[in-house]
C-alpha cells in the first residue's frame, strides 16, 4: 500500500429530506470521488426520524424535537477519524454541533444551513458557508463577522441552490482546491 495514494475522507450529510430526495448529490459525488474517500449519511437516519409522515413540517419538527441531538450523537459514534464534511441544510447544523462536541472535522463546507444563525460558538476547523441571496433564513452579515466565518452569498439563488449542477461544479472545485488532496 502506498501512503501517498490514500485519499482524505469526506462525509456528505443530507438535507432534511434524506436519501429519498437526494438525486442531486450525484452532482457532487461524481466529481469528488476521484479525490476523496466518500461516505454519505442520510440525516433522517442519523436522527432516527420516522419517515411515515414524509413531509417537510413533520421532518422539521422531528429534527427540532430531539432529532438533531440524536443525529449528532450517532455521527460522533460512527466517525472516529479525521474527516472533511460537505453538508446541506440541516446536515450543516448537525456537522457543526458534532464538531463542537469532538467530531474530528478538518473542514466543513455547508450549504443553506440556515439554523446556524442561532449558533454562538464555532468549531475549530476550516469553515466555508454558502447561502442563496434569496434565502430568507440565512444568517445576517453581522453573524458572519462576529464569528469570523468565510461565507459566500450566491446571487439570485434560494435555499435549494445546492441542487443546481452548476453550483455543485463550482463548489466541488473549491473543496478540492482548499483541501488539496494528495498534495
Secondary structure, 3 states (H helix, E strand, C coil): CCHHHCCEEEEEECCCCHHHHCHHHHHHHHHHCCCEEEEEECHHHHCCCCCCCCCHHHHHHHHHHHHHHHHHHHHHHHCCCCEEEEEECHHHHHHHHHHHCCCCEEEEEEECCHHHHHCCCCCCCEEEEEEECCCCCCCCHHHHHHHCCEEEEECCCCHHHHHCHHHHHHHHHHHHHHHCCCC
